[in-house]
Amino acid sequence: MATGRELIELRNIGVRIAERLQHVDIHSAADLRHVGAVEAHKRVRQAFPGESLPLCYYLYSLEGALRDVHWNEIGDDVKQELKAQV
């Protein structure tokens, strides 16, 4: 398994999220862009069903990583749209 360094370098992505992304076969920024924040969140949630995955730590963080902004800056309208897709 890759080190996840490329994922960790993305905004909002720490070691734990990077490890979980790698667990669901998302190993790079390109992989994350390809599947998108919603699908990545769904995969992680499915892979770790017994754990609480707060939206701000996963869904919003992943979207923020794709947009290169802090998750809290993506806007309430985008957050609502993302939540509706999950």
Buried (B, 14 or more C-beta within 10 A) or exposed (E): EEEBEBBEEBBBBEEEBBEBBBEBEBBBBEBBEEBBBBBBBBBBBEEBEEEEBEBEBBBBBBBBBBBEBEBEEBEEEBBEEBEEEE
